[in-house]
């Protein structure tokens, strides 16, 4: 087990050695709380975009389902006639310069896997730059927009925001509820009291402290041909190689099990780069991966490689709440 996996297990399952990291946690908390206090006081250079900006992020390390929810939000806004754009850090991307406008035909090595997935799925204008304020400015220079979604950026306090949505994995929760490096939290748990909404990925019903949303498998898509097949393409009991280079690979493997297949799990680091050799598994079986992994593997995909398409399904209460916020933020664009 890799060091990162051992640390993740300790955060969520407990380990007495974590107490040795408390002094470092104290220093980390001072730094992040100081940044937020300066933001709330209006100190330093804080960019206020001329259009509403919504941050979709988390306060934990690891995957919480941000990309599928952002896809849902984009499509929800587009159906209402809103011109929506996205900014992202572009983790792992190596563009010729920054900020960088992501286009559907670019490679994941240039654009980053998640930004490329979002553009290929929705056609939305998307700009990557670790400096999200600069990304927003550059994006607004390209075309008029009504609303901008920030993929993560909760702790990017140089960028003002109109809404903050925090996603939490319902099964893992907040782990030991301690900050880095003694726990998985990027900010203290009290931060949740100041956000506009909390969504629990995997919850079957809304909770008192947040909305529910689920990731629902919809189809199998062949990497080589683009062919879409229904979920019964593989019969129950089908053995297959399962590939996941996401923040929480275990969630993907469990999803395949709920579809009554027998996955052989191959977990990779989040944003991992792949090669045909790295995915040359034995025995010879179909390979099923996440859509995020697929954008990096199409160029060398074998005929029996597939990705599992999933869609976010937030609760009706969240959809109603989000519509209310859109009408509040854009009263001239959306009539009640």
N, C-alpha and C positions, 0 to 999 in steps of 0.2 A: 504494500500500500504506500502510495506516495505521501510525502510529508504534508502536502496540502490536504489530502484526503484524511489523514490522521487528525489534523487540526480541526477540520470540518466536523469529523465525528466527535471530537472532544467538545466542541462548542454546543452541539445539539444533543449529545448523549451524556456529557459530563466526564470530567477527569480531574483528580486532585492537583495535578501539576499546573493547572491553569492559574492557581493562586499565585504562582511565581511571577505571573505576568501582570499582576494588579498595579505595580508602580508605573509600568508603561501604559496601561489603560488610563490611569489618572492623568498622565501627561497628554495622551491623545484626547481625552474628554476636554481638557482645558483648551486645547487648540481648536477643536470643532465648535465648542460652545462660544469661544471668543469670536470666531468668524460669524456665527449667527447673531451674536449680540451687536457686532458692528453693522451687520446688515439691517437689523431692526432699528438701529439708531440712525440709519442713513449715512453712515460714514464710508468713505472711500468712493471709488468709481463704480456706480451701479447703473447699468443700462436699463432704461424703461422702454420697451418696444412700443411703437405706435399702434399696434394691434394686440388683442388679448393673447396671452401666452399661458399654456397649460403644461405643467411639469408632471410627467408620469414616471415615478421612480420608486425607490425602496430605501429602507434604512438598514437592510441586512445585506451581507455578502452572499452572492449566489443567485441563481435564477428564481424569478417569481412570476414569469409569464408576461413581462412587459411588452414584448414584441407582438404577441397575438392580441393583447388588449389595444395596443396602439393601432393595429390594423383595423380592429372593430371600430375604434373611434374615428379613424380616417373615413371609413366607408359610411359611418353614421352621419358624419358632417357633410360628406359629398352628396348623400341622398337628400340633404336639406338645402342643397345649392350653395354651400359654403366653399370658398376657396381656401383650402387648408395646406399648410406646409409643415415640414418636420426638420428639426435640427438634432444632431447626434454627435457624440464624441468621436465615433468612428473607430472604436477599439480595434487594434490590429491592422487598420488600413494604412497604406503607404502611398498616398497620392503624390503627384508631382509638386503640388503646393497646397497651402491652406489659406482660406477655406476652400473646400472642394465640393462642386455640385455632382451628386451621384446620378449616373444614368444607367438605364437597364442593361445596356450592352457591355458595361465595364466588368472587370474581374473582381472577385472578392478580395484579392490581394491589394487592389487599388482602392476599392470603395468600402471594404469591411463587410462582413457577412450579414449582419442584421440590417444595416442601411440598404444594401443591395436587395435583400429579400423584400423590404418594405416597398422599394421603388418598383421592383418587378411585379409585385402583387397589385399595387394600387396606381402606379404612375404619378404619385405625388411628388412635387418638388421637394428635394431633400438636400441639405447642406451639412457636411461634416467638418468639425473643427473642435479640438479640445477646449478652445475658448468659445463657449457657446454664445456669448454676446456678439462676438465677431461673426459667428455663423449666422445669427439672426439678421444682422445688418446686411450681410452678403445675400442672404436669401431674399430679403425684401427689395434688394436692388434688381433682382432678376425678373420679378413680376408682382402684380398686386395680390395681396392675400388678406383674408378676413381673420384667420386664426392660425397660430403656430403651436404645434405640439413639440415639447422637448423630451426626447427619449433619454430618460434619466436626467441627472442634473440637479437633484434635490440639494446637494451640497455645493452647487456652483453659485455662490452668493453674490457674484458680480452681475447676475442677471435677475431683474425683477420678474415676478410672476403673478398671474391673476388667480390661478388655481393650482393646488398641489394635491395629487392623487398618489397614495402609497399602496403598493402591492405587498402582500404577505402570503407566503406559502402556508395554507391552512394546516397541513400535516406537520410541518416542522416548526411553525410558529416563530418565535424570536429566540429559540435556543435557550441558553442560560441567561439571556437578557443583559449581557454585559457587552461593553464596547471593545473594539479591536485594541490590542491583539488577544485579550482574555476572552472575547466572545465575538459573535458575528455582527454586532451592531455598528453601523457607520456613524450613528448619532444616538444619544441616550434615548431610552424608551419614552421619556416624557415628550419627545419631539412629536409623537403621534397626536398629542392633544392640540397641536397648532395647525395640522393639515386640514384640508377641506373634506377629504373622504379617504377611507381605508377600504381596500378590496381584498378579499381572501380567496386566493386561487385554490380551488378544490372543495370549497364549502358548498354544500347542497342547498343551503338556505341562508338568507340574510341573518346577520348576527346583530346583537345590540350595539356593538362597536364598529360595524362595517357591513359592506355589501358583499354578496357572494358572486363569484364567477367561476365558470368551468371551462376547460379546454376540451372540445368535442372533436374526435376524429371524424373526418368526412369522406376521405378517399385515399387510395394509393395512387401515386403518380410516378410513372417510370422516368428515371433520370435521362435515359438515352433518347427516348422517343417522345416524351411529354404525354403519353397516353394516360388517361385517368381510368382507374378501375374501381369498382365498389369494394367495400371492406370485406365482402365474402369472396374476393378473388383468391385468397388463400383459405383453405378449409380449416376447421378447428383442429388443433394439434399440430399445425404446420411448424416445423423447426426452421429457424432463420437466424441470421446474424444481425444483431441490433447495434447500430452505431449512434452514439450521442456525444457530441462535444458541446454541451450546454452547461449552465450553472448547476443544474440538478439532474444528472443523467438518470438517476434511479426513477424519477417520475415518468420518464419516457418508457423505460423498460416495463414498469408496472402497467402503463397504458396498453402496451402490446399484449401483456398477459390478460388484461380485461377483455381483449378481442379474441381470447382463447387460442392464441398462438404460443409457441414455445421459443422465446427469444434466447439466444446465446449473447449475453451482454458484452459490449466492447465500449467501455467508457473512456472518453478522451477529455483533455483539459478544455475549458470553455474557450471558444474561438480557435480551436486547434486547426492547424493546416494539415491537409491530407495529401496522400499520393496513392497511386494504384497499388504500389507494393505494401503500403501500410494497411490497406484494406483487403489484402489477398489472404483470406481466411480459409482454414480447413476445418471440417469437410466443406465441400462445395455445396452451398445453400443460397437461397435468395438473401439479399442484403436489404434491410429496411433502416432508414435513417430519418433524422428530423429534417424539416425544410431548410432550417438554418445551415445544416451540414451540406445539404444537397447543392446549394449555390456554389460550393467550393469543389464539388466532385463531378459536375456534369461533363467536363472536358475529357475525363478518362473513365467514365462510367461503363460498367459492363451491362449487357442486356437485361440481367435479372436484378438490377439495383433499383430500389424504389424509395420514395419518401412518403411519410405519413402526413397528409394535409390535416391540419387541425384549425378550428375556428374558436375564438373566444365567445362565450355565451354568458354575458353578465346578467344579473337578475333584472326583471322588469322594473324594480324599484330604482336600480341604478340608472337605467335608461331614462326613466322619468326625471330623476334628479339631474342628470347630465343635460337633458333638454331644457330644464329650468335654468341651469347655469348659462347655457348658450343664449337663451333669450335675455337673460340679465346682462350678459357681456356684449351682445350684439343686437340691441333692440331695434336698430334700423334695418338689419338684414333678416331678422326672424320675427314674424308677427305671431302673437299668441294664437 
